Amino acid sequence: PARAASNAASPVGRLAGDARGVRLNTERAGDLRRAASMRRRLLAFYDAGHRALPWRDTRDPYRIWLSEVMLQQTRVETVEPRYRQFLARFPTLDTLAAASVEEVCEEWAGLGYYSRARNLHRAACRVMEEYGGRLPAGAAELRLLPGIGRYTAGAISSIAYGLPEPVVDGNVARVLSRLDAVSAPPSSAAGSAYLWALAGTLARGPRAGDVNQALMELGATVCTPSFPRCECCPLRTGCAARAADSQESYPRKKAQAARRPLRVAFVWVESRRGVWLERRSLEGLWAGMWQLPGTEGPRARARLSERLGVELGRPIAEVEHQLSHRDVHAQVYQARSVPSLRRSADRAPYPDPLAAPLSALARKAIRAARARAFK
């Protein structure tokens, strides 16, 4: 009876399936007795030894929030030094809010997905104005802030405040998909509902933040995409994918959207004061970053030539770059003088262009062009 009641109250208890007819064992996701056993094993695994990461030495909501935003689609090895660097410049939420969005984007350079930096700044300003400088504790309230979605809200609420809120990121989705051999992709409506309900059942107990971090740690270090180390897994007993020897078949994958090409044209212009760079708009790709004067899209070269009022000959350098869903091909042209370039807040010569806050593509283009310019 207790199990039936818990299922009725859980979102997964009402889940029938998705548009493709995928049906899931909803009772299993809401099983509180099984969840209690899993929590004990996860906490023992976490307490026995986990990676020493700087954001695990704190319960400061601001620092936990920052780490979770930085870790979105970025590797831990990349984030760790940048996290320390960012905190050295903006050690508290009020110092972040007091900075300009341009300063925040400059400090974010190289981490990609610059909308994260803009939303981080917007949210910090809102917290100062509406919450007295302290992030709210509840996940629902956190999700009202710019850039904070369901996962980030659950992480802040559970890790910083100890509230029983679930998290499902890529690592957690992989662990739970294998555990119950979930037949729907995590990105599908049915798959997402099942995984969040199961994670919610696991979070309903003491040390919810550590349970969530144990799941993340398990996915990152043991239940890896390829060659999972099942012999080290605290959840190996009862794992449906392991029992069927089909670990690498989960999580199920959704059909990938076709990658689209993107053409970019840059111009290399030197003066006695350095190489001319310009700052991009605060919206769209590479927001707020500096680059060689450029244009992207169809007829990029012709549009750049028209915009600057100069004829562009053959490219002096070409580089390839990959974004999440775009294959970028950039060409760099050389111009001796461009009268339309004028020193301003968003356009200036740099003695060392690589010292500017650049996107990864701009850095590649400058390195390639500098090796060829005026040769």
C-alpha positions, -999 to +999 in steps of 0.1 A: +000+000+000+028+025+009+044+018-025+012+023-043+006+056-026+041+068-034+036+060-071+003+078-072+019+110-059+049+107-083+049+122-119+062+089-131+032+071-117+011+088-143+035+082-172+020+060-199+045+064-227+056+087-255+044+093-290+063+062-303+045+040-278+075+035-254+061+023-221+082+022-189+080+004-156+067+033-136+064+014-103+101+007-103+110+044-104+089+052-074+100+022-052+110+039-019+124+007-004+148+002-033+157+039-033+167+038+004+191+009-003+205+027-034+210+059-013+230+040+013+253+025-013+257+058-032+267+076+000+291+049+010+307+051-025+309+089-023+323+089+013+349+063+004+366+087-020+356+111-047+375+137-068+387+167-049+371+195-068+372+231-056+334+235-056+330+205-034+348+223-005+320+248-001+284+252+006+284+288-006+254+290-030+271+315-053+302+293-058+281+262-063+259+280-088+290+293-107+305+258-109+273+243-123+270+270-149+306+266-160+303+228-161+274+229-186+288+213-218+324+220-206+349+194-193+359+194-156+396+197-165+389+229-184+366+244-158+388+238-127+415+264-134+389+288-149+367+285-119+395+297-096+404+325-120+368+337-122+365+337-084+397+356-081+381+384-101+345+381-089+348+364-054+312+372-044+278+375-060+278+413-053+311+418-071+298+399-101+266+420-102+287+452-099+308+444-129+297+452-165+285+424-187+315+431-210+339+424-181+321+392-173+322+380-209+359+388-211+366+367-180+345+339-196+365+339-228+374+304-239+346+286-220+322+290-249+284+294-249+286+330-239+249+333-232+258+315-199+280+344-189+253+370-198+226+351-179+249+347-149+254+384-148+217+392-153+207+367-126+233+382-101+218+416-107+183+403-101+194+385-069+210+418-056+178+437-064+151+412-054+167+388-028+191+410-009+221+395-025+214+358-015+203+331-039+169+317-029+169+281-016+139+266-033+143+251-068+111+266-081+122+301-071+157+296-085+142+287-119+127+322-121+163+336-125+179+339-160+198+309-171+188+286-142+170+256-155+157+225-137+191+208-133+210+239-120+182+247-096+182+212-082+220+212-078+220+246-059+190+237-038+203+202-028+241+209-025+240+244-010+208+242+010+204+204+016+169+203+002+155+170-014+157+182-050+168+159-078+193+165-106+196+148-140+226+158-161+243+137-188+262+116-162+231+110-140+210+102-171+235+075-182+236+059-147+199+058-143+192+047-179+214+017-175+202+009-140+166+004-153+174-002-190+152+028-198+138+022-233+133+059-242+161+085-249+167+109-220+157+138-243+123+123-251+092+132-230+088+097-216+126+092-209+129+126-192+099+121-170+110+086-159+146+097-151+135+128-132+110+108-112+136+082-103+161+109-094+134+125-073+128+093-054+165+090-047+167+126-034+139+120-008+162+114+022+191+127+042+221+143+024+203+148-008+232+170-022+257+142-015+234+116-031+232+138-062+269+144-063+275+106-059+254+100-090+273+126-109+306+111-097+295+076-106+287+086-141+319+106-146+343+080-132+327+045-132+296+044-154+314+060-183+300+061-219+324+034-231+340+005-211+321+012-178+339-003-148+309-022-135+330-042-109+335-009-091+299+003-092+279+004-060+247-001-080+259-031-100+235-054-081+201-048-097+215-030-128+193-042-157+218-032-184+246-051-167+224-081-163+218-081-200+254-073-209+241-042-228+256-013-208+268+006-239+233+004-255+221+029-229+211+056-227+191+053-259+200+079-285+178+103-303+184+109-340+210+137-343+201+168-363+223+173-394+253+196-388+251+228-407+280+247-424+289+282-414+312+305-436+332+332-418+354+359-434+379+379-414+403+407-424+438+412-411+447+448-409+479+461-392+488+496-381+517+510-361+496+505-330+488+468-336+464+445-353+428+457-356+402+438-336+365+444-330+341+433-303+311+413-313+275+421-302+263+409-268+238+386-286+243+356-308+275+336-314+306+344-295+288+372-277+310+400-264+342+384-276+369+402-297+379+390-331+394+402-364+369+424-382+346+399-398+313+387-411+296+353-412+270+336-433+263+333-470+286+354-493+307+363-462+336+376-482+315+398-504+296+412-475+328+419-455+343+437-485+312+458-489+310+466-452+346+477-450+348+494-484+379+475-495+386+449-521+396+415-507+419+392-527+429+356-520+427+344-484+461+344-466+448+317-441+420+293-436+409+275-404+382+249-395+363+249-362+334+229-348+305+242-327+279+220-312+258+218-344+279+239-369+310+232-389+328+265-393+351+273-422+368+307-418+390+325-443+413+354-434+420+381-459+446+408-458+441+446-463+468+472-460+445+500-449+408+502-440+397+538-436+363+527-422+381+512-391+381+538-363+392+535-327+362+531-304+349+511-275+342+482-298+370+485-323+407+491-316+443+480-325+459+455-302+498+453-300+493+416-292+460+404-306+462+371-287+461+389-254+425+401-261+395+381-248+390+360-279+367+331-289+384+299-298+377+305-335+392+340-334+423+327-317+428+300-344+423+326-371+448+351-356+475+324-352+470+312-387+470+347-402+500+360-381+521+332-396+513+344-431+506+381-429+529+403-451+550+373-462 
